């Protein structure tokens, strides 16, 4: 599992590659939340194009980041 990001203005693009399952979702969630908390972007884009496998934990990860961004008044794409 690899995670990288780039920030431009008020948008953060987070690129995730590898597999998101029950074991990896916890670490990815923590890393993404930390980025969102400190950067406070207006928009966060999750680039999942390099994900080879994702189970329901990955869906939970996405929905949780959606809720977090709404909490901060932003959006998730």
MMTF fields as JSON, N, C-alpha, C and O atoms, coordinates in Angstrom:
{
  "mmtfVersion": "1.0.0",
  "mmtfProducer": "UNKNOWN",
  "numBonds": 307,
  "numAtoms": 308,
  "numGroups": 77,
  "numChains": 1,
  "numModels": 1,
  "chainsPerModel": [1],
  "groupsPerChain": [77],
  "chainIdList": ["A"],
  "bondAtomList": [4, 2, 8, 6, 12, 10, 16, 14, 20, 18, 24, 22, 28, 26, 32, 30, 36, 34, 40, 38, 44, 42, 48, 46, 52, 50, 56, 54, 60, 58, 64, 62, 68, 66, 72, 70, 76, 74, 80, 78, 84, 82, 88, 86, 92, 90, 96, 94, 100, 98, 104, 102, 108, 106, 112, 110, 116, 114, 120, 118, 124, 122, 128, 126, 132, 130, 136, 134, 140, 138, 144, 142, 148, 146, 152, 150, 156, 154, 160, 158, 164, 162, 168, 166, 172, 170, 176, 174, 180, 178, 184, 182, 188, 186, 192, 190, 196, 194, 200, 198, 204, 202, 208, 206, 212, 210, 216, 214, 220, 218, 224, 222, 228, 226, 232, 230, 236, 234, 240, 238, 244, 242, 248, 246, 252, 250, 256, 254, 260, 258, 264, 262, 268, 266, 272, 270, 276, 274, 280, 278, 284, 282, 288, 286, 292, 290, 296, 294, 300, 298, 304, 302],
  "bondOrderList": [1, 1, 1, 1, 1, 1, 1, 1, 1, 1, 1, 1, 1, 1, 1, 1, 1, 1, 1, 1, 1, 1, 1, 1, 1, 1, 1, 1, 1, 1, 1, 1, 1, 1, 1, 1, 1, 1, 1, 1, 1, 1, 1, 1, 1, 1, 1, 1, 1, 1, 1, 1, 1, 1, 1, 1, 1, 1, 1, 1, 1, 1, 1, 1, 1, 1, 1, 1, 1, 1, 1, 1, 1, 1, 1, 1],
  "groupList": [{"groupName": "UNK", "atomNameList": ["N", "CA", "C", "O"], "elementList": ["N", "C", "C", "O"], "formalChargeList": [0, 0, 0, 0], "bondAtomList": [1, 0, 2, 1, 3, 2], "bondOrderList": [1, 1, 2], "singleLetterCode": "X", "chemCompType": "L-PEPTIDE LINKING"}],
  "groupTypeList": [0, 0, 0, 0, 0, 0, 0, 0, 0, 0, 0, 0, 0, 0, 0, 0, 0, 0, 0, 0, 0, 0, 0, 0, 0, 0, 0, 0, 0, 0, 0, 0, 0, 0, 0, 0, 0, 0, 0, 0, 0, 0, 0, 0, 0, 0, 0, 0, 0, 0, 0, 0, 0, 0, 0, 0, 0, 0, 0, 0, 0, 0, 0, 0, 0, 0, 0, 0, 0, 0, 0, 0, 0, 0, 0, 0, 0],
  "groupIdList": [1, 2, 3, 4, 5, 6, 7, 8, 9, 10, 11, 12, 13, 14, 15, 16, 17, 18, 19, 20, 21, 22, 23, 24, 25, 26, 27, 28, 29, 30, 31, 32, 33, 34, 35, 36, 37, 38, 39, 40, 41, 42, 43, 44, 45, 46, 47, 48, 49, 50, 51, 52, 53, 54, 55, 56, 57, 58, 59, 60, 61, 62, 63, 64, 65, 66, 67, 68, 69, 70, 71, 72, 73, 74, 75, 76, 77],
  "secStructList": [7, 3, 3, 3, 3, 3, 3, 3, 6, 6, 3, 3, 3, 3, 3, 3, 3, 3, 3, 3, 7, 2, 2, 2, 2, 2, 2, 2, 2, 2, 2, 2, 2, 2, 2, 2, 2, 2, 2, 7, 7, 1, 3, 3, 3, 3, 3, 3, 3, 3, 3, 3, 3, 3, 7, 2, 2, 2, 2, 2, 2, 2, 2, 2, 2, 2, 2, 2, 2, 2, 2, 6, 6, 7, 3, 3, 7],
  "xCoordList": [0.839, 0.0, 0.885, 1.741, 0.681, 1.426, 0.448, -0.648, 0.876, 0.063, 0.948, 2.004, 0.536, 1.26, 0.219, -0.952, 0.653, -0.298, 0.389, 1.613, -0.445, 0.031, -1.036, -2.233, -0.58, -1.491, -1.363, -0.263, -2.508, -2.525, -3.656, -4.827, -3.273, -4.227, -4.981, -4.367, -6.286, -7.105, -7.559, -8.535, -6.834, -7.184, -6.007, -4.854, -6.319, -5.321, -5.753, -6.896, -4.828, -5.064, -4.244, -3.022, -4.925, -4.273, -4.311, -5.38, -3.114, -3.004, -2.753, -1.812, -3.608, -3.504, -3.27, -3.964, -2.292, -2.038, -1.89, -1.57, -2.123, -2.017, -3.389, -4.319, -3.516, -4.764, -5.276, -4.502, -6.591, -7.221, -8.101, -9.107, -7.706, -8.488, -8.539, -8.08, -9.089, -9.257, -7.943, -7.937, -6.848, -5.56, -4.936, -4.364, -5.031, -4.376, -5.235, -4.697, -6.551, -7.446, -7.184, -7.304, -6.833, -6.608, -5.464, -5.607, -4.347, -3.2, -3.466, -3.083, -4.127, -4.445, -5.401, -5.234, -6.386, -7.367, -6.667, -6.947, -5.783, -5.048, -4.208, -4.203, -3.502, -2.649, -3.479, -3.111, -4.588, -5.44, -6.068, -6.122, -6.541, -7.14, -6.136, -6.487, -4.905, -3.859, -3.635, -3.521, -3.574, -3.422, -4.58, -4.367, -5.791, -6.972, -6.986, -7.278, -6.677, -6.722, -5.743, -6.098, -4.529, -3.519, -3.642, -3.362, -4.048, -4.126, -5.459, -5.52, -6.518, -7.861, -8.226, -8.572, -8.149, -8.458, -9.953, -10.776, -10.286, -11.693, -12.163, -13.34, -11.225, -11.565, -10.46, -9.273, -10.869, -9.942, -10.346, -11.511, -9.371, -9.604, -8.861, -7.649, -9.573, -8.948, -8.76, -9.733, -7.52, -7.195, -6.979, -5.947, -7.939, -7.892, -7.578, -7.804, -7.068, -6.828, -5.769, -5.724, -4.931, -3.876, -4.215, -3.342, -5.476, -5.903, -6.171, -6.94, -5.528, -5.718, -6.809, -7.355, -7.123, -8.158, -8.684, -7.921, -10.003, -10.603, -11.817, -12.666, -11.906, -13.08, -13.948, -13.742, -14.893, -15.823, -15.116, -15.64, -13.954, -13.181, -12.778, -12.721, -12.502, -12.164, -13.352, -13.198, -14.525, -15.735, -15.981, -16.371, -15.753, -15.879, -14.873, -15.186, -13.672, -12.632, -13.088, -12.94, -13.636, -14.092, -15.245, -15.229, -16.225, -17.38, -16.994, -17.546, -16.06, -15.591, -14.88, -15.041, -14.086, -13.391, -14.392, -14.207, -15.448, -16.523, -17.157, -17.365, -17.456, -18.048, -17.1, -17.522, -15.825, -14.833, -14.741, -14.699, -14.709, -14.624, -15.877, -15.778, -17.038, -18.278, -18.223, -18.681, -17.662, -17.521, -16.686, -16.967, -15.666, -14.784, -15.305, -14.638, -16.484, -17.055, -16.485, -16.602, -15.871, -15.272, -15.986, -17.095, -15.351, -15.952, -14.906, -13.701, -15.398, -14.554, -14.95, -16.135, -13.951, -14.217, -13.34, -13.39],
  "yCoordList": [-1.168, 0.0, 1.232, 1.39, 2.101, 3.351, 4.513, 4.421, 5.605, 6.808, 7.997, 8.16, 8.825, 10.059, 11.141, 10.846, 12.379, 13.458, 14.658, 14.792, 15.526, 16.814, 17.838, 17.55, 19.015, 20.082, 21.225, 21.642, 21.717, 22.878, 23.781, 23.405, 24.977, 25.941, 25.305, 24.919, 25.194, 24.647, 23.218, 22.75, 22.518, 21.138, 20.216, 20.539, 19.068, 18.012, 16.813, 16.364, 16.306, 15.074, 13.99, 14.094, 12.955, 11.855, 10.624, 10.129, 10.138, 8.96, 7.735, 7.705, 6.743, 5.514, 4.374, 4.267, 3.52, 2.374, 1.114, 1.175, -0.015, -1.294, -1.839, -1.743, -2.41, -3.023, -2.318, -1.951, -2.138, -1.618, -2.733, -3.108, -3.248, -4.274, -3.939, -2.879, -4.833, -4.618, -4.229, -3.377, -4.834, -4.599, -3.266, -2.588, -2.881, -1.66, -0.414, 0.692, -0.561, 0.597, 1.479, 2.7, 0.891, 1.662, 2.657, 3.828, 2.215, 3.09, 4.163, 5.32, 3.776, 4.73, 5.791, 6.98, 5.361, 6.283, 7.314, 8.51, 6.857, 7.749, 8.759, 9.946, 8.291, 9.181, 10.234, 11.408, 9.814, 10.749, 11.76, 12.951, 11.296, 12.207, 13.253, 14.421, 12.845, 13.774, 14.848, 16.032, 14.428, 15.394, 16.389, 17.596, 15.881, 16.743, 17.685, 18.872, 17.162, 17.964, 19.139, 20.264, 18.882, 19.941, 20.881, 22.073, 20.377, 21.211, 21.959, 23.041, 21.386, 21.964, 22.385, 23.542, 21.45, 21.787, 22.023, 21.537, 22.762, 22.916, 21.684, 21.327, 21.033, 19.837, 18.801, 19.118, 17.569, 16.445, 15.492, 15.115, 15.111, 14.162, 12.878, 12.899, 11.77, 10.467, 9.817, 9.487, 9.637, 8.971, 7.496, 7.112, 6.687, 5.244, 4.434, 3.225, 5.084, 4.409, 3.313, 2.441, 3.34, 2.326, 1.282, 0.523, 1.234, 0.229, -1.076, -1.108, -2.149, -3.452, -4.29, -5.211, -3.962, -4.688, -3.788, -3.069, -3.834, -3.081, -3.848, -4.248, -4.059, -4.707, -3.647, -2.452, -4.064, -3.123, -2.148, -1.067, -2.508, -1.576, -0.354, 0.755, -0.548, 0.566, 1.487, 2.707, 0.906, 1.727, 2.537, 3.703, 1.912, 2.62, 3.754, 4.825, 3.515, 4.536, 5.748, 6.887, 5.508, 6.594, 7.358, 8.589, 6.652, 7.322, 8.113, 9.181, 7.589, 8.317, 9.607, 10.617, 9.588, 10.815, 11.809, 13.019, 11.307, 12.162, 12.917, 14.128, 12.2, 12.813, 13.824, 14.901, 13.476, 14.377, 15.675, 16.76, 15.567, 16.765, 17.629, 18.856, 17.013, 17.773, 18.497, 19.633, 17.836, 18.424, 19.71, 20.674, 19.709, 20.873, 21.854, 22.845, 21.591, 22.483, 22.305, 23.2, 21.157, 20.896, 19.8, 19.41, 19.297, 18.232, 17.163, 17.399, 15.999, 14.866, 14.399, 14.285, 14.129, 13.612, 12.41, 11.804],
  "zCoordList": [0.0, 0.0, 0.0, 0.871, -0.971, -1.051, -1.078, -1.63, -0.469, -0.397, -0.707, -0.095, -1.643, -1.932, -2.196, -2.435, -2.149, -2.363, -2.993, -2.972, -3.553, -4.027, -3.681, -3.7, -3.372, -2.98, -3.971, -4.333, -4.397, -5.283, -4.812, -4.826, -4.398, -3.852, -2.689, -1.694, -2.799, -1.705, -1.968, -1.382, -2.865, -3.218, -2.918, -3.208, -2.335, -2.134, -2.968, -2.887, -3.764, -4.517, -3.829, -3.721, -3.368, -2.663, -3.561, -3.918, -3.922, -4.77, -3.88, -3.088, -4.031, -3.251, -4.228, -5.238, -3.931, -4.801, -3.961, -2.774, -4.588, -3.89, -3.548, -4.348, -2.363, -1.916, -0.665, 0.219, -0.609, 0.602, 1.152, 0.549, 2.296, 2.968, 4.457, 4.881, 5.223, 6.665, 7.34, 8.229, 6.935, 7.585, 7.196, 8.05, 5.953, 5.493, 5.675, 5.726, 5.773, 5.833, 7.048, 6.956, 8.169, 9.392, 9.218, 9.572, 8.684, 8.474, 7.432, 7.61, 6.339, 5.281, 5.815, 5.543, 6.562, 7.145, 8.025, 7.935, 8.851, 9.751, 8.977, 9.303, 7.958, 7.148, 6.408, 6.376, 5.821, 5.088, 6.041, 5.735, 7.189, 8.168, 8.631, 8.799, 8.836, 9.251, 8.181, 8.497, 6.92, 5.821, 5.794, 5.682, 5.896, 5.853, 7.058, 6.918, 8.219, 9.445, 9.379, 9.73, 8.936, 8.918, 7.718, 7.848, 6.568, 5.361, 5.255, 4.672, 5.814, 5.731, 4.303, 4.068, 3.355, 1.955, 1.761, 2.537, 0.731, 0.358, -0.396, -0.352, -1.094, -1.863, -1.708, -1.792, -1.483, -1.455, -2.568, -2.691, -3.369, -4.456, -4.114, -3.903, -4.058, -3.85, -5.218, -5.896, -5.612, -6.878, -6.57, -6.019, -6.922, -6.645, -7.902, -7.934, -8.915, -10.195, -10.113, -10.98, -9.106, -8.958, -7.901, -7.479, -7.469, -6.496, -7.24, -8.201, -6.786, -7.426, -6.752, -7.359, -5.49, -4.752, -3.649, -3.004, -3.434, -2.34, -1.847, -2.643, -0.536, 0.033, 0.712, 0.501, 1.505, 2.137, 3.081, 3.35, 3.579, 4.414, 3.605, 4.138, 2.337, 1.451, 1.234, 1.182, 1.11, 0.967, 2.239, 2.179, 3.375, 4.652, 4.76, 5.281, 4.27, 4.253, 3.437, 3.881, 2.259, 1.387, 2.04, 2.074, 2.547, 3.152, 4.399, 4.661, 5.153, 6.339, 5.977, 6.662, 4.895, 4.47, 3.894, 4.021, 3.264, 2.777, 3.949, 3.876, 5.016, 6.212, 6.843, 7.264, 6.906, 7.494, 6.701, 7.282, 5.386, 4.553, 4.705, 4.741, 4.794, 5.012, 6.352, 6.472, 7.352, 8.684, 8.626, 9.337, 7.779, 7.635, 6.578, 6.281, 6.009, 5.024, 3.62, 2.783, 3.361, 2.056, 1.314, 1.679, 0.264, -0.547, -0.861, -0.778, -1.218, -1.592, -2.973, -3.286, -3.801, -5.149, -5.378, -6.449]
}
